[in-house]
Amino acid sequence: MSRYGIAEWYGRPFLDLSPHDRRRFSKVALTDQTPPPCPFRAMPCNKRGGVCTIQPYEPDGDHISHAAGHPVIVCPVRFEQQQILIRWLAEVVGFSPEATLVAREIPFMLGTKTRKPAGKIDLVVAQDQHVLTWFGLEIQAVYFSGPGMDVEFEALRDGQSDQPPFPRRIRRPDWRSSSAKRLAPQLQIKGPTLRRWHSKIAVAVDKPFFASIGGPSGMPSHDLDSGDVIWLVPELSNNRLERGHWEVLTLEASTEKLLSAKAIPRQEFEQALRRKLTPLIETQ
């Protein structure tokens, strides 16, 4: 049975790492040693453990046999390879490369009591030629559910085989938390204001994330006037981030996409309910 494990670690393909590199990275991940530089942004890695992406693997005994699915981005910095999102959004909205400007983490909300920044827009892509024109860009990586990665780092630190160990614990992408609990509130808060300001917000998620919320529309629109949210869906191919699908949706359609969930059948629900029901014990 496949399990999710590390796909890219400190910016490097996991299956390409030598046993020496795996031990070296695991010691960094488990201690306060200075992490390697991030290849996707000119700075040291600032994600604890250094895991960029995860993917499912098939076992070969206690070791990994081969990858069994697509990598899933769990670190937002992974989206910044070669500034692909910024360049892509600039092209979509009609900015020339030489006139495109970028700003990071612009305060957007203030605390009602403190009047201090309480929320930011991840990136803003702009053009300032007589009139300032700009678009917000929110980047959403995926959370995963299950045990943390320390047990995997320890197995990699102690491993002696040339083959990397099969993931020791079961974990999986938590699409629901990443979409309905994280990204949807961001759009609901920021989207209406940007719409009043006659701007738009762009959202970047990877292909597996977008597939988890329904994938592309039946007739995707590339008309910026047809909606409020520009969806950018890059793909990872051979450890390179590439442009993939994009479309424009209304804020309402985007929210519905993120919040939609299919109820399980009643019989299945009640079977699970029966397994958890316990008698009420009266207290004195």
Steps between C-alpha positions, in 0.01 A plus 500: 500500500646836399593769752591866463863587561751769408513586130732802513721583796682830536425556131646172377318193360485250785563188291814658352660552842789278601494324840758754616277793394197344666688465829637853471158653429336300779750633755423855385125436519524359854732764644564874497770477233490766229284365218617491138405794276159479338539464121162662438572823687838660574501429874556209741212254525258625767266200510557271795620167369556633148232288326384674180266233361363160592383214279372143539744209477464125458697278739775250433515335839610771743627721218353713222442323171377788282282810495131423463347841432551871446694719743299742712645839601506549877726809514378826340855602405506203261270701272768767453728306268627742231220744595265299278181614676592869486593483132191293421260736677664803339446346158138405578411857604691661214803646679822522301794327673709818508218696669400235756555581868473267798440550872479241777275469805309826475284571810135470407308488828537675834401372842189681621657573839874509437482664155801285414527285184289187546521355151706538186483424129782258416612672180387796293583521130469857372563747222540870579474695177309821575234283668587232756350166393550195720382149574533303823645150495427247774708181503359194675707193570340187648499394861528131577324301770670234705821479703778753452810424302747453786452122497593499131806718560615261774462199269697682231771599746541141620453325165793305355346374175546663162121485463313765702270362770128469430301768692455383858166669561178558309433860398313659212425843353227675696310653211206604717704701750702658221196603297189552713675595824792702366459626145123559495506746795788687334293547185187592693688770691715643222293433189209739564735788586712450188181483295390838644844637421457382138787257526519121517670236704695213348530167679775247437461134597665193351329251269414235765349771725289637214388147408387446860253791471355389167767589246451722195156633408318343209551815293786692666494876446810707421299823498615715793165681496312176561599460864687615807755223565780394265592138570858403412570126516866418434624141468812325621675303228841341562544728801436813295203727550323570172196694390186293489131588503356843573151642501292786633212437741266722697561532872179309565595212270848487653359486852253228403786302345704521820212424737330222307512157659318177423315343790572133562208256456268479800563127546875559519450787745280291728742207493775733620260649756416157646868421546544813712177500703546433872245473781423806706640447847309675774708687753418515869 
